[in-house]
Amino acid sequence: MKLMQLYLSNQAAPRQARIVQAGREATVYIYDIIGESWAGGVSAREFVPQLAALDVDTIHLRINSPGGDVFDGRAIANALTQHPAHVVAHIDGHAASAATYVALAADEVEIADGGFFMIHNAWTVALGNANDFEATAGILRKVDASIVADYQRKTGKSPETITEWMDAETWFTAQEAVDHGFVDRIAPGQKAAKNQWNLAAYTNAPAALTEQPEPEPVIDRVALERRLSLLEVIAP
């Protein structure tokens, strides 16, 4: 149900998923939920053929995503790995869940100062009897094991350590993501984009991403002057 909650709670969020080519370089924006649903999202079915059609030397993959469907994420990551271009991932806001292994498919990964990188165990929605649920649990364990292997290849950390982080739904700051080897560097001079996602589906989302600042008071100067003039008229 958490995956469905992620989709439902972000229907109105501003999204951007597009590819812009300029000469021998292309910029790919994944500012969206990963995975196709009736609520929208970056579909591997549409994304992978578009990526494969790019005849470029360098791809800049710009990510600001709360995650999404594990299988679409894996398909997108595989397509990036197989592309002959040099791929540089730029985490402009945060990469959560499925967006992390899309990012790690790049040859280089950088993150904006103030960005976040979140890993956790795979989710799904299941229906059926006890046998169905047991089979689904087995699939999820296999998915988690494959994700652990990806993170281990990038970071060099032990499977036990990575599993503990995934079990705990761990949100790494930009510096922590670099320190633990998930990300190669903090992008020089770049601040993270303002969070646009509703992250209520997650348990441990940082307060910096969930707390909304008090709105600035809107002062209608004309209305105040009008009221002041009326007070002056009725004043004794």
C-alpha atoms as one frame of an Amber mdcrd trajectory, in Angstrom:
protein
   0.000   0.000   0.000   2.937   2.358   0.577   3.811   2.322  -3.122   0.236
   3.229  -3.997   0.324   5.967  -1.355   3.432   7.418  -2.976   1.653   7.646
  -6.326  -1.627   8.961  -4.922  -0.100  11.634  -2.700   1.964  13.080  -5.550
  -0.618  13.385  -8.306  -0.514  17.173  -8.110   3.274  17.509  -7.718   5.091
  19.314 -10.552   6.834  16.725 -12.726   9.331  16.695 -15.535  10.535  13.705
 -17.522  12.145  14.580 -20.824  15.246  14.252 -22.967  17.027  17.241 -24.506
  19.786  16.647 -27.056  22.366  19.276 -28.032  25.061  18.074 -30.399  26.894
  15.080 -28.972  25.426  15.525 -25.500  21.980  14.835 -24.080  20.332  15.821
 -20.808  17.794  13.395 -19.396  15.462  14.719 -16.689  13.853  12.328 -14.223
  11.981  14.747 -11.994   9.158  12.285 -11.484   8.033   9.086  -9.817   9.537
   6.006 -11.455   7.077   3.541 -12.941   3.957   3.729 -15.051   0.571   3.994
 -13.339  -2.763   5.664 -13.863  -1.345   8.494 -11.738   1.611   8.972 -14.092
   5.322   8.336 -13.743   8.445   7.604 -15.787   7.680   4.417 -17.674  10.507
   2.074 -18.653   8.332   1.059 -21.608   8.628   4.588 -23.039  11.946   5.674
 -21.527  14.172   2.778 -22.628  13.510   3.079 -26.415  14.012   6.855 -26.245
  17.310   6.397 -24.430  18.508   3.712 -26.838  17.811   6.035 -29.771  20.231
   8.684 -28.457  23.376   8.875 -30.583  25.544  10.925 -28.230  28.871  10.721
 -26.420  27.691  12.047 -23.038  24.420  11.777 -21.153  23.698  14.029 -18.177
  21.086  12.265 -16.060  19.383  14.784 -13.788  17.408  13.228 -10.925  14.962
  14.563  -8.369  12.720  11.603  -7.620  10.971  10.035  -4.631  11.393   6.585
  -6.185   8.682   4.243  -7.369   8.408   0.876  -9.096  11.382  -1.434  -8.569
  11.086  -3.233 -11.910  10.800  -0.059 -13.978  13.769   1.283 -12.053  15.812
  -1.835 -12.823  14.902  -1.671 -16.515  15.895   1.999 -16.731  19.144   1.327
 -14.865  20.014  -1.557 -17.215  19.361   0.623 -20.255  21.693   3.304 -18.893
  24.404   0.741 -18.168  24.172  -0.672 -21.680  24.252   2.692 -23.463  27.656
   3.417 -25.067  27.642   7.058 -23.913  29.444   8.253 -20.794  26.670   8.832
 -18.236  26.942  11.398 -15.455  24.160  11.372 -12.851  23.337  14.643 -11.122
  21.096  14.277  -8.058  19.584  17.756  -8.083  17.258  17.237  -5.113  17.057
  13.733  -3.819  17.190  10.186  -5.094  15.020   7.858  -3.042  14.216   4.189
  -3.376  14.190   3.066  -7.039  15.811   6.346  -8.092  19.014   5.347  -6.280
  19.871   2.414  -8.501  18.957   4.458 -11.561  21.551   6.973 -10.354  24.135
   4.270  -9.634  23.856   2.988 -13.211  25.807   6.095 -14.266  29.583   6.180
 -14.711  29.804   9.156 -12.347  27.385  10.298  -9.646  27.252  13.708  -8.008
  24.748  15.219  -5.604  23.759  18.794  -4.848  24.592  20.226  -1.446  21.518
  19.625   0.689  20.355  16.655  -1.364  19.401  13.247   0.035  19.991   9.634
  -1.004  17.595   7.069   0.516  17.720   3.273   0.446  15.163   0.798   1.805
  13.685  -2.631   1.207  11.465  -3.219  -1.797   7.711  -2.739  -1.464   4.841
  -4.310  -3.345   1.084  -4.788  -3.289  -0.167  -8.388  -3.151  -3.493 -10.251
  -3.197  -4.241 -13.907  -2.709  -3.922 -16.769  -0.280  -1.064 -17.728   2.044
   0.832 -19.430  -0.770   0.584 -16.295  -2.898   1.919 -14.118  -0.094   4.781
 -16.508   0.605   5.711 -16.475  -3.067   5.576 -12.690  -3.112   7.804 -12.488
  -0.032  10.312 -14.745  -1.791  10.362 -12.446  -4.820  10.877  -9.396  -2.616
  13.836 -11.056  -0.882  15.414 -11.776  -4.274  14.848  -8.170  -5.347  16.393
  -6.887  -2.125  19.408  -9.175  -2.606  19.982  -7.835  -6.121  19.750  -4.258
  -4.856  22.199  -5.020  -2.040  24.614  -6.378  -4.653  24.341  -3.137  -6.658
  25.005  -1.001  -3.616  27.886  -3.237  -2.584  29.565  -2.939  -5.987  29.398
   0.841  -5.772  30.323   1.316  -2.110  32.464  -1.675  -1.173  30.444  -2.000
   2.045  29.532  -5.408   3.433  26.144  -6.929   2.530  25.298  -6.973   6.250
  25.870  -3.230   6.607  23.853  -2.395   3.512  21.036  -4.701   4.622  20.901
  -2.915   7.991  20.639   0.442   6.212  17.877  -0.864   3.942  15.971  -2.408
   6.862  16.071   0.968   8.636  15.012   3.061   5.581  18.149   5.184   5.741
  18.274   8.745   4.401  21.839   9.846   3.715  22.725  13.516   3.525  24.829
  14.580   0.558  28.019  14.311   2.596  27.029  10.950   4.073  26.253   9.616
   0.606  29.770  10.623  -0.461  31.387   9.308   2.737  29.728   5.895   2.344
  30.603   5.627  -1.336  27.165   5.842  -2.924  28.023   9.136  -4.588  31.351
  10.275  -6.038  31.203  13.945  -5.113  29.094  16.906  -4.057  28.334  19.110
  -7.054  30.454  22.260  -6.695  28.415  25.382  -6.041  25.033  23.656  -6.471
  22.314  23.746  -3.838  19.591  21.120  -3.784  16.292  21.930  -5.426  13.409
  22.676  -3.082  11.513  19.512  -2.221   8.351  19.151  -4.320   7.313  15.670
  -3.203   4.899  14.442  -0.573   6.987  11.850   1.269   4.326  10.702   3.755
   4.620   7.152   2.376   8.059   6.888   3.948   8.716   6.322   7.640  11.945
   8.234   8.202  11.865  11.120   5.738  13.975  13.961   7.196  12.176  16.933
   8.688  13.962  19.126   6.144  11.894  17.412   3.446   8.574  17.160   5.246
   8.261  20.363   7.239   6.768  23.174   5.243   7.844  26.730   6.167   5.234
  29.189   7.361   3.965  31.150   4.373   5.108  34.731   4.028   2.352  37.157
   5.051   0.681  38.808   2.082   0.258  42.516   2.687  -2.294  44.352   0.578
  -0.912  47.873   0.794  -3.810  49.427  -1.136  -6.381  47.860   1.198  -4.470
  49.054   4.278  -4.290  52.614   2.929  -8.023  52.535   2.165  -8.814  51.442
   5.742  -6.501  54.113   7.111  -8.248  56.788   5.086 -11.637  55.638   6.414
 -10.333  55.817   9.983  -9.151  59.342   9.363 -12.591  60.335   8.070 -14.519
  58.953  11.044 -11.987  60.003  13.652 -13.412  62.666  16.003
